[in-house]
């Protein structure tokens, strides 16, 4: 049984980009990177399908950062309220 090789994302991107450019044939690309033609086709198709998502991740990341910032702000406010109530309870409580 053949051993499965895990390729780095950078190599996958270079191969897919070379396939999209059409400067070289699939035979030349497969020889250059020592991979099968089916992988070239697979990675090229993945890049074409998911290429637009690269630009969408920035807005998702900034959205997550904004949500995280709001949550930290709320945690700070709630912490202050708890501290105030503890002081009030110790002063005026039982």
Secondary structure, DSSP 8 states (H G I E B T S, - for coil): --------HHHHHHHHHHHHHTSS-HHHHHHHHT--HHHHHHHHHHHHHHTTHHHHHHHHHHHHHHHHHHHHHHHHHHHHHHHHHHHHHHHH--
